[in-house]
């Protein structure tokens, strides 16, 4: 059907009809105009006209001009007016289509600006193409350069595309869709043979997704009709593809940047976690920092803390029977059991010293006491397993002291180290060494005991004073009985009054009374090695005499 009709052109209210009537009057001609169905549109018909001229619009018959001599002139003018009207309508249609296209592109651009998800962008592009172009089905393809695979992130419409077949025929699709070109294809037998598209598809149109000279993928639409797509459809599809290509590229770059940032963050987190295992975060926090990266050479702080040392007794004898590998595994498993106990009681491990541990408790000395008791219980449990498999038991000594300590960062600009500098550390280490001398698993200084003396859950035995080598000041030593096994604690609790009485006599130089009292303790608890220690000393002084300038303190000649 023609885009204009005679009736619409020369209707009574139209200007062309008025002009034609005026011309027909001026020519004094008997002419009339009929549409292609013979309906008279203008003028008066009469019998046997001399002329009958056909009127065409774009090769389609739309009517006739009939009459006498002036019919050909009227027909020429009418044809001219019709062609002008056709041009006007075509121009109007083009302007309308252009407006629609601009509106589509503008709205599509706004949608693209609202997302940075590449999969969502490509789905939006395919959906927009399906809405704007009359088609049966659509598919979007993306080429993953890193994995060298073809992806199908979006499909729409009828199930006319086979995604699995698409992924298996990359080489074919490299020439169709991924070629960098845009095309309307009616010869699609190669795609049908490979079962990429359904046999009912007659025509496809595709536009490449590309940025600069890099092909990212393609948008492909399929129709079950022949000659289904126009040049205008091609132009619109190419425009949509170009718009989305830039958006997809930006989104992929954003995702890449985010991934890189997350990878860097994860790497830094792992480095930070690993570093914390070498430099405890409690140490860093004590310096007023949250991150190890904030510390600098010279940072330091002085605090009152409790320093704890633990050491495996007779480790040399035990290690002689093991290979280096077995030695390492033995020490590692030992430390693995004790380390968590220290952390659970608000302490942190400052150093692993082979078969020894140095820990710091910055809050409360009672934390250190509870941790030490827990560590001995863990060793007792470990010994039960070792006995069951015929291995010798492990004994450990723990010593602690409370006092001022400077924690800080020392070294140079190229090599930093977390250091603790204080006589408190040396004193705690020396107290731990006294556990062998007094045959006690847990010793502490009087300074530490003062914080727990009113706590009834602890059982203490004061062991007098010690003069450490190189020290002028005497050090008061206290034993915490809670480190023993339950049945031993019961015995020591029962003999505690006699033990304390014996210690007072010993320190007053009353060695006969002391020996008798310590003997009474031993008769009730034969395994009380500390009582044996003082009993032997008292007997020795009775037999050999009291040393000159004796003060009651035990003189430690070795460190």
C-alpha positions in Angstrom: 0.0 0.0 0.0 1.4 3.4 -1.0 2.5 5.7 1.8 0.1 8.4 0.5 -3.3 8.2 -1.1 -5.2 10.5 -3.5 -8.0 10.8 -1.0 -5.7 12.0 1.8 -4.1 14.5 -0.6 -7.2 16.1 -2.1 -9.7 15.9 0.7 -12.0 18.8 0.9 -10.1 20.5 3.6 -6.7 20.1 2.0 -5.0 22.9 0.1 -4.1 20.7 -2.9 -7.8 20.1 -3.6 -8.5 23.8 -3.6 -5.6 24.4 -6.0 -6.7 21.7 -8.3 -10.3 22.9 -8.4 -9.0 26.4 -9.2 -6.8 25.0 -12.0 -9.7 22.9 -13.4 -11.9 26.0 -13.4 -9.2 28.1 -15.1 -8.7 25.5 -17.8 -12.6 25.3 -18.3 -12.0 21.6 -18.6 -14.2 18.7 -17.9 -11.9 16.6 -15.7 -12.4 14.4 -12.7 -10.2 12.4 -10.4 -10.8 8.9 -9.3 -9.0 6.6 -6.8 -7.7 3.2 -7.8 -11.1 1.7 -6.9 -13.0 4.1 -9.2 -14.4 6.4 -6.5 -14.7 10.0 -7.7 -12.6 12.2 -5.4 -12.8 15.5 -7.3 -14.8 16.9 -10.3 -17.8 15.5 -12.1 -17.8 12.4 -14.3 -19.4 12.1 -17.7 -19.7 9.5 -20.3 -16.9 8.7 -22.8 -13.9 10.8 -21.6 -11.2 11.5 -24.1 -8.3 10.8 -21.7 -7.7 8.4 -18.8 -4.3 8.9 -17.2 -3.0 6.5 -14.5 -1.4 8.1 -11.4 1.4 6.2 -9.7 3.2 6.6 -6.4 6.5 4.7 -6.3 5.3 2.4 -9.1 2.0 1.7 -7.3 -1.3 2.7 -9.0 -3.2 5.0 -6.7 -5.8 6.5 -9.1 -6.8 8.1 -12.4 -7.3 11.5 -14.0 -10.1 11.3 -16.6 -11.7 13.9 -18.9 -10.9 15.9 -22.0 -7.9 17.9 -23.3 -6.5 19.2 -19.9 -6.5 15.8 -18.2 -2.8 15.3 -18.8 -1.9 18.7 -17.3 -4.0 18.0 -14.2 -2.4 14.6 -14.0 1.1 16.1 -14.1 0.4 18.5 -11.4 -1.3 15.8 -9.3 1.8 13.5 -9.7 4.0 16.4 -8.7 1.9 17.1 -5.6 1.9 13.4 -4.7 5.7 13.1 -5.0 6.1 16.2 -2.8 3.8 14.6 -0.2 5.8 11.3 -0.4 9.0 13.2 0.1 7.5 15.1 3.1 6.3 11.9 4.7 9.6 10.1 4.1 11.5 13.1 5.7 9.1 13.1 8.6 9.5 9.3 9.1 13.3 9.7 9.0 13.2 12.5 11.5 10.9 10.4 13.7 13.2 7.4 13.4 16.2 9.5 14.2 14.5 11.0 17.2 13.6 7.5 18.4 17.1 6.3 17.8 18.6 9.2 19.7 16.1 8.6 22.5 17.0 4.9 22.7 20.7 5.7 22.7 20.3 8.5 25.4 18.2 6.2 27.7 20.6 3.4 27.1 23.6 5.6 28.1 21.8 6.5 31.3 21.3 2.8 32.1 24.9 2.0 31.4 26.0 4.8 33.8 24.1 3.1 36.6 26.1 -0.1 36.7 29.7 -1.4 36.7 28.9 -5.1 36.4 30.1 -6.3 33.0 27.6 -9.2 32.9 24.8 -6.9 33.7 25.9 -4.4 31.1 26.0 -7.0 28.3 22.6 -8.4 29.4 21.2 -4.8 29.2 22.7 -4.4 25.8 21.1 -7.5 24.5 17.8 -6.6 26.0 17.9 -3.2 24.5 18.7 -4.6 21.1 15.8 -7.0 21.4 13.4 -4.2 22.3 14.6 -1.8 19.5 15.0 -4.3 16.7 12.3 -6.7 15.6 13.9 -10.1 16.1 13.2 -13.6 17.4 16.2 -14.3 19.6 19.6 -12.9 20.7 22.9 -13.9 22.2 25.9 -12.0 23.6 29.4 -13.4 23.3 32.6 -12.4 25.2 36.1 -13.5 24.6 38.1 -14.3 27.7 41.7 -13.5 26.6 43.3 -14.8 29.8 41.7 -18.2 29.7 41.3 -18.3 25.9 37.7 -19.3 26.0 34.5 -18.0 24.5 31.8 -17.1 27.1 28.0 -16.7 26.6 27.0 -14.3 29.4 23.6 -13.4 28.0 20.7 -14.9 25.9 17.3 -13.6 25.2 14.1 -14.4 23.2 13.3 -17.9 21.8 15.8 -20.7 22.3 17.4 -20.5 18.9 21.0 -20.4 20.0 23.0 -23.4 21.4 25.4 -22.0 23.9 27.4 -25.3 24.2 27.9 -25.4 20.4 28.9 -21.8 20.4 31.7 -22.4 22.9 33.0 -25.4 20.9 33.2 -23.5 17.6 35.4 -20.6 18.4 37.2 -20.7 15.1 33.9 -20.4 13.1 32.7 -17.6 15.3 36.0 -15.8 14.9 34.9 -15.1 11.3 31.3 -14.4 12.3 30.6 -12.0 15.1 34.2 -11.9 16.4 35.6 -10.7 13.1 35.4 -7.0 14.1 32.8 -6.4 11.4 29.1 -5.9 11.5 26.8 -7.7 9.0 23.3 -8.9 8.0 23.6 -12.5 6.9 21.1 -14.7 5.1 23.5 -17.4 4.1 23.9 -19.1 7.5 24.2 -22.7 6.6 27.6 -23.0 8.3 26.0 -22.1 11.6 23.0 -24.4 11.0 25.3 -27.3 10.2 27.3 -26.9 13.4 23.9 -26.7 15.3 24.9 -23.3 16.6 21.5 -21.9 15.6 18.1 -23.6 15.1 17.2 -24.6 11.5 14.2 -22.2 11.5 16.5 -19.2 11.6 16.6 -17.4 8.2 18.6 -14.3 8.9 21.1 -13.0 11.5 22.5 -9.6 12.2 25.6 -9.1 14.3 27.8 -6.3 15.6 31.2 -6.6 17.2 31.9 -5.5 20.7 35.3 -3.8 20.4 37.4 -1.2 22.0 39.9 0.5 19.7 41.3 -2.5 17.8 40.6 -5.2 20.4 37.6 -7.5 19.8 35.8 -8.2 23.0 32.9 -10.2 21.7 29.7 -9.7 19.7 25.9 -9.2 19.9 24.0 -11.5 17.5 20.3 -11.4 16.7 18.4 -14.0 14.8 15.1 -14.0 13.0 12.9 -16.7 11.5 12.0 -14.3 8.7 14.0 -13.6 5.5 15.0 -10.0 4.9 14.1 -9.3 8.6 16.7 -6.6 9.2 17.3 -3.2 7.6 20.3 -0.8 7.3 18.7 1.2 10.1 18.7 -1.9 12.4 22.4 -2.4 11.6 23.2 1.2 12.4 21.4 1.0 15.7 22.9 -2.4 16.7 26.4 -1.1 15.9 25.8 2.0 18.0 24.5 0.0 21.0 27.5 -2.4 20.7 30.0 0.5 20.6 28.4 2.1 23.6 28.3 -1.1 25.7 31.9 -2.0 24.6 33.3 1.1 26.3 31.2 0.4 29.4 32.2 -3.3 29.5 35.8 -2.3 29.2 35.6 0.2 32.0 33.7 -2.4 34.2 36.3 -5.1 33.5 39.1 -2.7 34.2 37.3 -1.7 37.4 36.9 -5.3 38.4 40.6 -5.9 37.6 41.6 -2.9 39.8 39.3 -4.1 42.6 40.8 -7.6 42.3 44.3 -6.3 42.4 43.5 -4.1 45.3 41.9 -7.0 47.1 44.9 -9.2 46.3 47.2 -6.5 47.6 45.1 -6.2 50.7 45.1 -9.9 51.2 48.8 -10.1 50.7 49.3 -7.2 53.2 46.9 -9.0 55.6 48.9 -12.2 55.4 52.2 -10.4 55.8 50.7 -8.5 58.8 49.5 -11.8 60.3 52.9 -13.5 59.6 54.7 -10.5 61.1 52.5 -10.6 64.2 53.7 -14.1 64.7 57.3 -12.8 64.9 56.5 -9.5 66.7 53.4 -9.9 68.9 50.7 -7.3 68.3 50.6 -6.8 72.1 54.2 -5.6 71.9 53.2 -3.2 69.1 50.1 -2.0 71.0 52.3 -1.4 74.1 54.2 1.1 71.9 51.0 3.0 71.1 50.6 1.6 67.6 48.0 -0.7 65.9 50.1 -1.8 63.0 53.7 -2.9 62.7 54.2 -0.6 59.8 53.7 2.4 62.2 56.7 1.5 64.4 60.0 3.3 64.0 63.5 3.1 65.4 63.6 4.4 68.9 60.0 3.8 69.9 59.9 2.6 73.5 57.7 2.4 76.6 58.3 1.5 80.2 55.7 -0.6 82.0 55.3 -2.7 85.1 55.0 -6.3 83.8 55.4 -9.9 84.8 58.1 -11.8 82.9 57.8 -15.6 82.8 60.5 -18.1 81.7 59.9 -21.8 81.3 62.5 -24.4 80.5 62.5 -28.1 79.9 64.5 -29.9 82.5 67.3 -32.2 81.4 66.7 -31.3 77.8 70.3 -32.2 76.9 69.8 -35.7 78.1 66.5 -36.1 76.3 67.9 -34.6 73.1 70.9 -36.9 73.0 68.5 -39.8 72.2 66.9 -38.0 69.3 67.9 -37.0 65.8 68.0 -33.3 64.9 64.7 -33.7 63.1 63.1 -35.4 66.1 64.5 -32.7 68.4 62.9 -30.0 66.4 59.6 -31.8 66.3 59.7 -32.4 70.0 60.4 -28.8 70.9 57.8 -27.6 68.3 55.1 -29.8 69.8 56.0 -28.7 73.3 55.7 -25.0 72.4 52.5 -25.6 70.5 50.9 -26.8 73.7 52.1 -24.0 75.9 51.9 -21.0 73.6 48.0 -20.9 73.5 47.8 -21.2 77.3 50.0 -18.0 77.6 47.8 -16.1 75.1 44.6 -17.3 76.8 45.8 -15.6 80.0 46.5 -12.2 78.5 50.2 -12.9 78.0 52.3 -12.9 74.8 55.4 -14.8 73.9 58.3 -12.5 73.5 60.7 -15.2 72.5 61.0 -18.9 71.8 64.5 -19.8 73.0 64.9 -23.3 71.8 63.6 -25.4 74.7 62.7 -22.3 76.6 60.0 -19.7 76.4 60.0 -16.0 77.5 56.6 -14.6 78.0 55.3 -11.2 79.1 52.1 -10.5 81.0 51.4 -6.7 80.8 48.2 -6.6 82.8 48.1 -8.6 86.0 50.6 -10.9 87.6 47.8 -13.3 88.5 47.5 -13.9 84.7 51.0 -15.2 84.7 50.4 -17.4 87.7 47.2 -18.9 86.2 49.1 -19.4 82.9 52.0 -21.2 84.7 49.6 -23.5 86.5 47.8 -24.3 83.2 51.1 -25.0 81.5 52.1 -27.5 84.2 48.7 -29.2 83.9 49.2 -29.5 80.1 52.7 -31.0 80.7 51.1 -33.5 83.1 48.6 -34.5 80.5 51.3 -34.8 77.9 53.3 -37.1 80.3 50.3 -39.4 80.6 50.5 -40.0 76.9 54.3 -40.4 76.9 54.1 -43.0 79.7 51.5 -44.9 77.7 53.9 -45.3 74.8 57.0 -45.9 76.9 58.6 -42.5 76.6 60.3 -40.7 79.5 58.3 -38.0 81.2 59.0 -34.3 80.7 59.6 -31.9 83.5 59.7 -28.2 83.2 60.6 -25.3 85.5 58.8 -22.0 85.4 60.0 -18.8 87.1 58.6 -15.3 87.1 59.2 -11.8 88.4 57.2 -8.6 88.4 58.9 -5.2 87.8 59.6 -2.4 85.4 60.5 -3.2 81.8 61.3 -1.1 78.7 59.9 -2.5 75.5 61.1 -0.8 72.3 62.4 -0.9 68.8 66.2 -1.1 68.5 68.7 -1.7 65.7 69.4 0.6 62.8 67.5 1.9 59.8 68.1 -1.3 57.8 67.4 -3.8 60.5 65.0 -3.3 63.4 64.3 -5.6 66.3 61.7 -5.7 69.1 63.7 -5.6 72.3 63.0 -5.9 76.0 65.6 -4.2 78.3 65.3 -4.5 82.0 66.8 -6.3 85.0 63.3 -7.7 85.5 64.0 -10.0 82.5 67.3 -11.2 84.0 65.7 -11.7 87.4 62.9 -13.8 86.0 65.4 -16.0 84.1 67.5 -16.5 87.2 64.4 -17.5 89.2 63.5 -20.1 86.6 67.0 -21.5 86.9 66.4 -21.8 90.7 63.6 -24.3 90.1 66.3 -26.9 89.6 68.1 -25.8 92.8 64.9 -25.9 94.9 63.5 -28.9 93.1 60.2 -27.0 92.5 58.3 -26.7 89.2 57.1 -23.1 89.8 58.9 -20.2 91.6 58.2 -16.5 91.7 59.5 -13.5 93.4 58.0 -11.9 96.5 57.2 -8.9 94.3 54.9 -11.1 92.1 53.4 -12.9 95.1 52.3 -9.5 96.6 49.7 -9.2 93.8 48.1 -12.6 94.7 48.7 -12.9 98.4 45.0 -12.3 99.2 43.8 -14.7 96.5 42.7 -17.9 98.2 42.9 -20.0 95.1 46.7 -20.0 95.3 48.9 -21.9 97.8 52.3 -20.4 98.5 55.4 -21.5 100.4 58.0 -18.8 101.1 61.5 -20.2 100.6 63.6 -17.4 102.1 66.1 -15.2 100.2 68.7 -15.8 97.5 71.7 -13.8 96.7 72.2 -14.1 92.9 75.7 -13.8 91.5 76.5 -10.3 90.7 73.6 -8.9 92.7 73.9 -7.0 96.0 70.2 -7.0 96.8 68.7 -10.2 98.2 65.8 -11.8 96.3 62.9 -13.4 98.2 61.7 -16.6 96.5 58.2 -18.1 96.8 57.0 -21.5 95.6 53.5 -21.8 94.1 52.3 -25.3 95.1 49.4 -25.2 92.6 51.7 -26.3 89.9 51.9 -29.8 91.3 49.4 -32.6 90.6 46.3 -32.7 92.8 47.4 -35.5 95.1 50.7 -33.8 95.8 49.0 -30.5 96.5 46.9 -32.2 99.1 50.0 -33.5 100.9 51.7 -30.1 100.8 48.6 -28.4 102.1 48.5 -30.8 105.0 52.2 -30.2 105.9 52.1 -26.4 105.2 52.0 -25.3 108.9 55.1 -27.5 109.7 56.9 -26.3 106.6 56.3 -22.6 107.4 57.4 -23.3 111.1 60.5 -25.1 109.8 61.4 -22.2 107.5 61.2 -19.6 110.3 63.5 -21.8 112.4 65.9 -22.2 109.5 66.1 -18.5 108.8 66.6 -17.8 112.5 69.6 -20.1 112.6 67.8 -22.7 114.7 69.0 -25.6 112.6 68.2 -28.4 115.0 64.6 -27.4 115.3 64.5 -26.7 111.6 65.9 -30.2 110.8 63.4 -31.9 113.1 60.5 -29.9 111.6 61.6 -30.5 108.0 62.0 -34.2 108.9 58.4 -34.2 110.1 57.3 -32.8 106.7 59.3 -35.4 104.8 57.9 -38.2 106.9 54.4 -37.1 105.7 55.5 -36.3 102.2 58.5 -38.3 101.2 58.5 -36.7 97.7 58.7 -33.1 98.9 62.1 -32.3 97.4 62.1 -28.7 98.6 61.8 -29.9 102.2 64.7 -32.3 101.5 66.8 -29.4 100.3 66.4 -27.3 103.5 66.6 -30.4 105.7 70.0 -31.3 104.2 71.2 -27.7 104.6 70.1 -27.6 108.2 71.9 -31.0 109.0 75.0 -29.8 107.2 75.2 -26.6 109.2 74.7 -28.6 112.4 77.6 -30.9 111.5 80.0 -28.4 109.9 79.0 -25.2 111.5 77.4 -22.0 110.2 79.4 -20.1 107.5 80.9 -16.8 108.5 78.5 -13.8 107.8 75.6 -16.2 107.2 72.4 -14.2 106.6 70.0 -17.0 105.9 70.1 -16.3 102.2 71.2 -19.0 99.7 74.3 -17.9 97.9 74.0 -18.7 94.1 77.5 -18.8 92.7 76.4 -19.6 89.2 74.0 -17.7 86.9 
